[in-house]
Amino acid sequence: MNLMKKNKLHIQNDKCRRAFTIIEVVLYAGLLALVMTFIVMGFRQVFLGDRLEDMLKETLKQKAASDKIYFMVKSAAKVNKPEVGHI
């Protein structure tokens, strides 16, 4: 009988050693959440960063074209302005 109690106790101790404590589970879950957060933020920055750079380049091209048209029209208005008395 005494031997059965020792075996039972030994089996219970083995089960306790193989299991995780609640503190370990919480720590691992928190660590996993932290790592996943940084991964998601990194991907988001890469994808949004490229899109924002493309939008900025496009906006600068549009501004350059707008400035060029403005100066061409401004110059043309002075050249094409008829003088008084000449037709």
N, CA, C and O atoms as a printed pandas DataFrame, in Angstrom:
     atom_number atom_name residue_name chain_id  residue_number  x_coord  y_coord  z_coord
0              1         N          MET        A               1    0.812   -1.192    0.000
1              2        CA          MET        A               1    0.000    0.000    0.000
2              3         C          MET        A               1    0.858    1.259    0.000
3              4         O          MET        A               1    0.571    2.233   -0.697
4              5         N          ASN        A               2    1.885    1.213    0.777
5              6        CA          ASN        A               2    2.785    2.343    0.868
6              7         C          ASN        A               2    3.459    2.603   -0.475
7              8         O          ASN        A               2    3.701    3.753   -0.843
8              9         N          LEU        A               3    3.758    1.540   -1.196
9             10        CA          LEU        A               3    4.378    1.653   -2.511
10            11         C          LEU        A               3    3.429    2.302   -3.514
11            12         O          LEU        A               3    3.871    3.094   -4.347
12            13         N          MET        A               4    2.139    1.985   -3.453
13            14        CA          MET        A               4    1.145    2.580   -4.347
14            15         C          MET        A               4    1.021    4.084   -4.091
15            16         O          MET        A               4    0.871    4.868   -5.029
16            17         N          LYS        A               5    1.083    4.478   -2.829
17            18        CA          LYS        A               5    0.997    5.899   -2.507
18            19         C          LYS        A               5    2.200    6.640   -3.077
19            20         O          LYS        A               5    2.065    7.742   -3.609
20            21         N          LYS        A               6    3.378    6.026   -2.963
21            22        CA          LYS        A               6    4.584    6.659   -3.490
22            23         C          LYS        A               6    4.500    6.787   -5.005
23            24         O          LYS        A               6    4.874    7.824   -5.553
24            25         N          ASN        A               7    4.020    5.760   -5.687
25            26        CA          ASN        A               7    3.872    5.811   -7.140
26            27         C          ASN        A               7    2.869    6.882   -7.552
27            28         O          ASN        A               7    3.108    7.631   -8.500
28            29         N          LYS        A               8    1.769    6.954   -6.853
29            30        CA          LYS        A               8    0.739    7.945   -7.151
30            31         C          LYS        A               8    1.281    9.356   -6.951
31            32         O          LYS        A               8    1.035   10.250   -7.761
32            33         N          LEU        A               9    2.012    9.538   -5.873
33            34        CA          LEU        A               9    2.610   10.835   -5.571
34            35         C          LEU        A               9    3.653   11.184   -6.623
35            36         O          LEU        A               9    3.761   12.333   -7.051
36            37         N          HIS        A              10    4.418   10.181   -7.033
37            38        CA          HIS        A              10    5.441   10.395   -8.050
38            39         C          HIS        A              10    4.805   10.798   -9.384
39            40         O          HIS        A              10    5.319   11.689  -10.060
40            41         N          ILE        A              11    3.724   10.176   -9.763
41            42        CA          ILE        A              11    3.011   10.501  -11.004
42            43         C          ILE        A              11    2.442   11.922  -10.931
43            44         O          ILE        A              11    2.521   12.672  -11.904
44            45         N          GLN        A              12    1.875   12.289   -9.790
45            46        CA          GLN        A              12    1.331   13.636   -9.636
46            47         C          GLN        A              12    2.433   14.689   -9.720
47            48         O          GLN        A              12    2.231   15.741  -10.326
48            49         N          ASN        A              13    3.582   14.425   -9.128
49            50        CA          ASN        A              13    4.702   15.364   -9.200
50            51         C          ASN        A              13    5.202   15.533  -10.625
51            52         O          ASN        A              13    5.554   16.642  -11.028
52            53         N          ASP        A              14    5.240   14.441  -11.398
53            54        CA          ASP        A              14    5.654   14.525  -12.793
54            55         C          ASP        A              14    4.684   15.386  -13.603
55            56         O          ASP        A              14    5.109   16.187  -14.436
56            57         N          LYS        A              15    3.391   15.223  -13.359
57            58        CA          LYS        A              15    2.396   16.017  -14.061
58            59         C          LYS        A              15    2.562   17.500  -13.737
59            60         O          LYS        A              15    2.429   18.344  -14.624
60            61         N          CYS        A              16    2.843   17.818  -12.509
61            62        CA          CYS        A              16    3.025   19.213  -12.101
62            63         C          CYS        A              16    4.258   19.813  -12.746
63            64         O          CYS        A              16    4.258   20.990  -13.109
64            65         N          ARG        A              17    5.284   19.040  -12.890
65            66        CA          ARG        A              17    6.519   19.556  -13.488
66            67         C          ARG        A              17    6.376   19.766  -14.989
67            68         O          ARG        A              17    7.011   20.664  -15.541
68            69         N          ARG        A              18    5.570   18.972  -15.654
69            70        CA          ARG        A              18    5.407   19.091  -17.102
70            71         C          ARG        A              18    4.473   20.214  -17.494
71            72         O          ARG        A              18    4.539   20.679  -18.632
72            73         N          ALA        A              19    3.627   20.661  -16.631
73            74        CA          ALA        A              19    2.643   21.690  -16.956
74            75         C          ALA        A              19    3.261   23.077  -16.803
75            76         O          ALA        A              19    4.271   23.256  -16.123
76            77         N          PHE        A              20    2.623   24.060  -17.459
77            78        CA          PHE        A              20    3.046   25.441  -17.336
78            79         C          PHE        A              20    2.260   26.104  -16.208
79            80         O          PHE        A              20    1.102   25.772  -15.957
80            81         N          THR        A              21    2.908   27.034  -15.545
81            82        CA          THR        A              21    2.174   27.801  -14.536
82            83         C          THR        A              21    1.449   28.940  -15.233
83            84         O          THR        A              21    1.772   29.282  -16.371
84            85         N          ILE        A              22    0.483   29.523  -14.565
85            86        CA          ILE        A              22   -0.289   30.610  -15.164
86            87         C          ILE        A              22    0.605   31.819  -15.440
87            88         O          ILE        A              22    0.379   32.559  -16.397
88            89         N          ILE        A              23    1.612   32.011  -14.605
89            90        CA          ILE        A              23    2.541   33.136  -14.814
90            91         C          ILE        A              23    3.335   32.938  -16.104
91            92         O          ILE        A              23    3.536   33.891  -16.858
92            93         N          GLU        A              24    3.782   31.726  -16.360
93            94        CA          GLU        A              24    4.511   31.453  -17.595
94            95         C          GLU        A              24    3.622   31.667  -18.813
95            96         O          GLU        A              24    4.061   32.245  -19.808
96            97         N          VAL        A              25    2.402   31.216  -18.745
97            98        CA          VAL        A              25    1.476   31.378  -19.867
98            99         C          VAL        A              25    1.229   32.859  -20.139
99           100         O          VAL        A              25    1.252   33.288  -21.293
100          101         N          VAL        A              26    0.994   33.644  -19.084
101          102        CA          VAL        A              26    0.745   35.079  -19.250
102          103         C          VAL        A              26    1.980   35.778  -19.805
103          104         O          VAL        A              26    1.863   36.630  -20.686
104          105         N          LEU        A              27    3.148   35.431  -19.308
105          106        CA          LEU        A              27    4.384   36.052  -19.808
106          107         C          LEU        A              27    4.623   35.719  -21.277
107          108         O          LEU        A              27    4.963   36.603  -22.063
108          109         N          TYR        A              28    4.450   34.464  -21.652
109          110        CA          TYR        A              28    4.647   34.081  -23.048
110          111         C          TYR        A              28    3.612   34.734  -23.963
111          112         O          TYR        A              28    3.941   35.154  -25.073
112          113         N          ALA        A              29    2.370   34.819  -23.505
113          114        CA          ALA        A              29    1.329   35.473  -24.308
114          115         C          ALA        A              29    1.645   36.959  -24.473
115          116         O          ALA        A              29    1.469   37.508  -25.561
116          117         N          GLY        A              30    2.104   37.608  -23.421
117          118        CA          GLY        A              30    2.477   39.023  -23.504
118          119         C          GLY        A              30    3.654   39.246  -24.427
119          120         O          GLY        A              30    3.670   40.198  -25.207
120          121         N          LEU        A              31    4.632   38.377  -24.339
121          122        CA          LEU        A              31    5.803   38.475  -25.212
122          123         C          LEU        A              31    5.409   38.265  -26.671
123          124         O          LEU        A              31    5.876   38.983  -27.555
124          125         N          LEU        A              32    4.564   37.296  -26.914
125          126        CA          LEU        A              32    4.083   37.045  -28.279
126          127         C          LEU        A              32    3.311   38.248  -28.807
127          128         O          LEU        A              32    3.493   38.641  -29.960
128          129         N          ALA        A              33    2.459   38.834  -27.983
129          130        CA          ALA        A              33    1.696   40.015  -28.399
130          131         C          ALA        A              33    2.623   41.181  -28.712
131          132         O          ALA        A              33    2.394   41.910  -29.677
132          133         N          LEU        A              34    3.654   41.363  -27.920
133          134        CA          LEU        A              34    4.606   42.451  -28.148
134          135         C          LEU        A              34    5.362   42.256  -29.461
135          136         O          LEU        A              34    5.521   43.198  -30.238
136          137         N          VAL        A              35    5.820   41.052  -29.698
137          138        CA          VAL        A              35    6.543   40.757  -30.941
138          139         C          VAL        A              35    5.632   40.943  -32.149
139          140         O          VAL        A              35    6.041   41.539  -33.146
140          141         N          MET        A              36    4.418   40.446  -32.071
141          142        CA          MET        A              36    3.473   40.590  -33.188
142          143         C          MET        A              36    3.151   42.063  -33.451
143          144         O          MET        A              36    2.993   42.468  -34.603
144          145         N          THR        A              37    3.053   42.857  -32.395
145          146        CA          THR        A              37    2.787   44.288  -32.555
146          147         C          THR        A              37    3.902   44.950  -33.349
147          148         O          THR        A              37    3.634   45.727  -34.265
148          149         N          PHE        A              38    5.147   44.650  -33.008
149          150        CA          PHE        A              38    6.266   45.245  -33.739
150          151         C          PHE        A              38    6.318   44.763  -35.184
151          152         O          PHE        A              38    6.669   45.533  -36.079
152          153         N          ILE        A              39    5.978   43.522  -35.419
153          154        CA          ILE        A              39    5.963   43.003  -36.794
154          155         C          ILE        A              39    4.902   43.713  -37.619
155          156         O          ILE        A              39    5.166   44.132  -38.746
156          157         N          VAL        A              40    3.709   43.850  -37.067
157          158        CA          VAL        A              40    2.619   44.516  -37.788
158          159         C          VAL        A              40    2.967   45.974  -38.044
159          160         O          VAL        A              40    2.719   46.485  -39.136
160          161         N          MET        A              41    3.537   46.650  -37.053
161          162        CA          MET        A              41    3.913   48.054  -37.233
162          163         C          MET        A              41    4.985   48.194  -38.310
163          164         O          MET        A              41    4.959   49.146  -39.090
164          165         N          GLY        A              42    5.916   47.263  -38.359
165          166        CA          GLY        A              42    6.959   47.312  -39.376
166          167         C          GLY        A              42    6.402   47.139  -40.776
167          168         O          GLY        A              42    6.759   47.895  -41.681
168          169         N          PHE        A              43    5.536   46.160  -40.968
169          170        CA          PHE        A              43    4.917   45.959  -42.284
170          171         C          PHE        A              43    4.075   47.163  -42.678
171          172         O          PHE        A              43    4.095   47.602  -43.829
172          173         N          ARG        A              44    3.347   47.683  -41.724
173          174        CA          ARG        A              44    2.481   48.832  -42.013
174          175         C          ARG        A              44    3.301   50.038  -42.440
175          176         O          ARG        A              44    2.921   50.751  -43.369
176          177         N          GLN        A              45    4.422   50.272  -41.769
177          178        CA          GLN        A              45    5.267   51.411  -42.108
178          179         C          GLN        A              45    5.872   51.233  -43.499
179          180         O          GLN        A              45    5.972   52.192  -44.264
180          181         N          VAL        A              46    6.271   50.019  -43.819
181          182        CA          VAL        A              46    6.868   49.776  -45.132
182          183         C          VAL        A              46    5.849   50.024  -46.236
183          184         O          VAL        A              46    6.144   50.715  -47.211
184          185         N          PHE        A              47    4.653   49.465  -46.088
185          186        CA          PHE        A              47    3.648   49.607  -47.136
186          187         C          PHE        A              47    3.105   51.028  -47.227
187          188         O          PHE        A              47    2.963   51.551  -48.332
188          189         N          LEU        A              48    2.798   51.664  -46.107
189          190        CA          LEU        A              48    2.286   53.026  -46.128
190          191         C          LEU        A              48    3.375   54.013  -46.514
191          192         O          LEU        A              48    3.101   55.009  -47.183
192          193         N          GLY        A              49    4.602   53.748  -46.100
193          194        CA          GLY        A              49    5.710   54.633  -46.441
194          195         C          GLY        A              49    5.911   54.719  -47.944
195          196         O          GLY        A              49    6.111   55.808  -48.481
196          197         N          ASP        A              50    5.860   53.588  -48.625
197          198        CA          ASP        A              50    6.010   53.577  -50.077
198          199         C          ASP        A              50    4.880   54.333  -50.743
199          200         O          ASP        A              50    5.108   55.086  -51.690
200          201         N          ARG        A              51    3.679   54.143  -50.263
201          202        CA          ARG        A              51    2.525   54.827  -50.853
202          203         C          ARG        A              51    2.616   56.332  -50.650
203          204         O          ARG        A              51    2.308   57.103  -51.559
204          205         N          LEU        A              52    3.037   56.751  -49.467
205          206        CA          LEU        A              52    3.165   58.177  -49.189
206          207         C          LEU        A              52    4.268   58.807  -50.027
207          208         O          LEU        A              52    4.115   59.932  -50.502
208          209         N          GLU        A              53    5.366   58.104  -50.212
209          210        CA          GLU        A              53    6.441   58.627  -51.057
210          211         C          GLU        A              53    5.962   58.790  -52.494
211          212         O          GLU        A              53    6.273   59.792  -53.138
212          213         N          ASP        A              54    5.214   57.824  -53.000
213          214        CA          ASP        A              54    4.682   57.925  -54.357
214          215         C          ASP        A              54    3.731   59.111  -54.483
215          216         O          ASP        A              54    3.764   59.837  -55.476
216          217         N          MET        A              55    2.883   59.305  -53.472
217          218        CA          MET        A              55    1.950   60.434  -53.507
218          219         C          MET        A              55    2.706   61.760  -53.472
219          220         O          MET        A              55    2.323   62.704  -54.163
220          221         N          LEU        A              56    3.767   61.843  -52.682
221          222        CA          LEU        A              56    4.561   63.064  -52.599
222          223         C          LEU        A              56    5.235   63.360  -53.931
223          224         O          LEU        A              56    5.228   64.503  -54.387
224          225         N          LYS        A              57    5.816   62.341  -54.559
225          226        CA          LYS        A              57    6.455   62.533  -55.864
226          227         C          LYS        A              57    5.450   63.017  -56.899
227          228         O          LYS        A              57    5.741   63.912  -57.692
228          229         N          GLU        A              58    4.264   62.416  -56.885
229          230        CA          GLU        A              58    3.228   62.803  -57.838
230          231         C          GLU        A              58    2.772   64.241  -57.602
231          232         O          GLU        A              58    2.554   64.990  -58.554
232          233         N          THR        A              59    2.631   64.621  -56.347
233          234        CA          THR        A              59    2.230   65.988  -56.011
234          235         C          THR        A              59    3.289   66.985  -56.458
235          236         O          THR        A              59    2.951   68.049  -56.979
236          237         N          LEU        A              60    4.556   66.663  -56.263
237          238        CA          LEU        A              60    5.632   67.552  -56.702
238          239         C          LEU        A              60    5.660   67.696  -58.220
239          240         O          LEU        A              60    5.918   68.784  -58.734
240          241         N          LYS        A              61    5.397   66.612  -58.937
241          242        CA          LYS        A              61    5.328   66.684  -60.401
242          243         C          LYS        A              61    4.174   67.587  -60.841
243          244         O          LYS        A              61    4.321   68.393  -61.760
244          245         N          GLN        A              62    3.028   67.444  -60.177
245          246        CA          GLN        A              62    1.874   68.275  -60.516
246          247         C          GLN        A              62    2.151   69.747  -60.230
247          248         O          GLN        A              62    1.754   70.616  -61.006
248          249         N          LYS        A              63    2.828   70.030  -59.123
249          250        CA          LYS        A              63    3.148   71.419  -58.789
250          251         C          LYS        A              63    4.121   71.993  -59.808
251          252         O          LYS        A              63    3.970   73.141  -60.228
252          253         N          ALA        A              64    5.114   71.214  -60.209
253          254        CA          ALA        A              64    6.076   71.678  -61.211
254          255         C          ALA        A              64    5.373   71.975  -62.537
255          256         O          ALA        A              64    5.664   72.983  -63.182
256          257         N          ALA        A              65    4.451   71.103  -62.943
257          258        CA          ALA        A              65    3.699   71.324  -64.177
258          259         C          ALA        A              65    2.815   72.559  -64.048
259          260         O          ALA        A              65    2.705   73.338  -64.995
260          261         N          SER        A              66    2.193   72.747  -62.909
261          262        CA          SER        A              66    1.350   73.907  -62.678
262          263         C          SER        A              66    2.163   75.198  -62.721
263          264         O          SER        A              66    1.734   76.185  -63.318
264          265         N          ASP        A              67    3.331   75.191  -62.091
265          266        CA          ASP        A              67    4.201   76.373  -62.113
266          267         C          ASP        A              67    4.660   76.692  -63.535
267          268         O          ASP        A              67    4.707   77.855  -63.936
268          269         N          LYS        A              68    4.996   75.651  -64.289
269          270        CA          LYS        A              68    5.443   75.852  -65.673
270          271         C          LYS        A              68    4.332   76.473  -66.515
271          272         O          LYS        A              68    4.577   77.402  -67.286
272          273         N          ILE        A              69    3.114   75.961  -66.368
273          274        CA          ILE        A              69    1.978   76.517  -67.118
274          275         C          ILE        A              69    1.721   77.955  -66.697
275          276         O          ILE        A              69    1.443   78.806  -67.541
276          277         N          TYR        A              70    1.811   78.234  -65.413
277          278        CA          TYR        A              70    1.576   79.588  -64.911
278          279         C          TYR        A              70    2.574   80.577  -65.520
279          280         O          TYR        A              70    2.178   81.646  -65.986
280          281         N          PHE        A              71    3.858   80.230  -65.520
281          282        CA          PHE        A              71    4.861   81.133  -66.061
282          283         C          PHE        A              71    4.734   81.280  -67.572
283          284         O          PHE        A              71    4.994   82.359  -68.105
284          285         N          MET        A              72    4.344   80.227  -68.270
285          286        CA          MET        A              72    4.143   80.316  -69.723
286          287         C          MET        A              72    2.979   81.242  -70.035
287          288         O          MET        A              72    3.061   82.068  -70.944
288          289         N          VAL        A              73    1.897   81.105  -69.281
289          290        CA          VAL        A              73    0.730   81.968  -69.517
290          291         C          VAL        A              73    1.074   83.407  -69.154
291          292         O          VAL        A              73    0.693   84.332  -69.870
292          293         N          LYS        A              74    1.780   83.604  -68.065
293          294        CA          LYS        A              74    2.159   84.949  -67.629
294          295         C          LYS        A              74    3.045   85.618  -68.683
295          296         O          LYS        A              74    2.854   86.796  -68.982
296          297         N          SER        A              75    3.996   84.896  -69.243
297          298        CA          SER        A              75    4.882   85.438  -70.278
298          299         C          SER        A              75    4.106   85.701  -71.561
299          300         O          SER        A              75    4.314   86.723  -72.214
300          301         N          ALA        A              76    3.224   84.796  -71.922
301          302        CA          ALA        A              76    2.469   84.924  -73.161
302          303         C          ALA        A              76    1.532   86.119  -73.096
303          304         O          ALA        A              76    1.312   86.770  -74.117
304          305         N          ALA        A              77    0.981   86.427  -71.948
305          306        CA          ALA        A              77    0.077   87.557  -71.822
306          307         C          ALA        A              77    0.815   88.857  -72.104
307          308         O          ALA        A              77    0.232   89.774  -72.683
308          309         N          LYS        A              78    2.056   88.961  -71.720
309          310        CA          LYS        A              78    2.832   90.165  -71.970
310          311         C          LYS        A              78    3.206   90.275  -73.450
311          312         O          LYS        A              78    3.171   91.370  -74.012
312          313         N          VAL        A              79    3.558   89.175  -74.078
313          314        CA          VAL        A              79    3.968   89.193  -75.475
314          315         C          VAL        A              79    2.766   89.421  -76.391
315          316         O          VAL        A              79    2.874   90.173  -77.360
316          317         N          ASN        A              80    1.653   88.805  -76.115
317          318        CA          ASN        A              80    0.488   88.878  -76.979
318          319         C          ASN        A              80   -0.384   90.096  -76.707
319          320         O          ASN        A              80   -1.395   90.294  -77.381
320          321         N          LYS        A              81   -0.011   90.904  -75.743
321          322        CA          LYS        A              81   -0.816   92.067  -75.414
322          323         C          LYS        A              81   -0.612   93.105  -76.531
323          324         O          LYS        A              81    0.509   93.565  -76.753
324          325         N          PRO        A              82   -1.675   93.466  -77.220
325          326        CA          PRO        A              82   -1.506   94.437  -78.329
326          327         C          PRO        A              82   -1.215   95.843  -77.785
327          328         O          PRO        A              82   -1.690   96.237  -76.720
328          329         N          GLU        A              83   -0.428   96.565  -78.550
329          330        CA          GLU        A              83   -0.138   97.951  -78.186
330          331         C          GLU        A              83   -1.285   98.824  -78.631
331          332         O          GLU        A              83   -2.017   98.488  -79.562
332          333         N          VAL        A              84   -1.432   99.923  -77.974
333          334        CA          VAL        A              84   -2.513  100.844  -78.322
334          335         C          VAL        A              84   -2.220  101.456  -79.702
335          336         O          VAL        A              84   -1.115  101.934  -79.960
336          337         N          GLY        A              85   -3.211  101.431  -80.563
337          338        CA          GLY        A              85   -3.083  102.016  -81.889
338          339         C          GLY        A              85   -2.595  101.055  -82.943
339          340         O          GLY        A              85   -2.662  101.393  -84.124
340          341         N          HIS        A              86   -2.120   99.906  -82.605
341          342        CA          HIS        A              86   -1.667   98.906  -83.578
342          343         C          HIS        A              86   -2.613   97.725  -83.573
343          344         O          HIS        A              86   -2.960   97.195  -82.517
344          345         N          ILE        A              87   -3.026   97.320  -84.758
345          346        CA          ILE        A              87   -3.911   96.175  -84.867
346          347         C          ILE        A              87   -3.222   95.039  -85.534
347          348         O          ILE        A              87   -3.816   93.977  -85.715
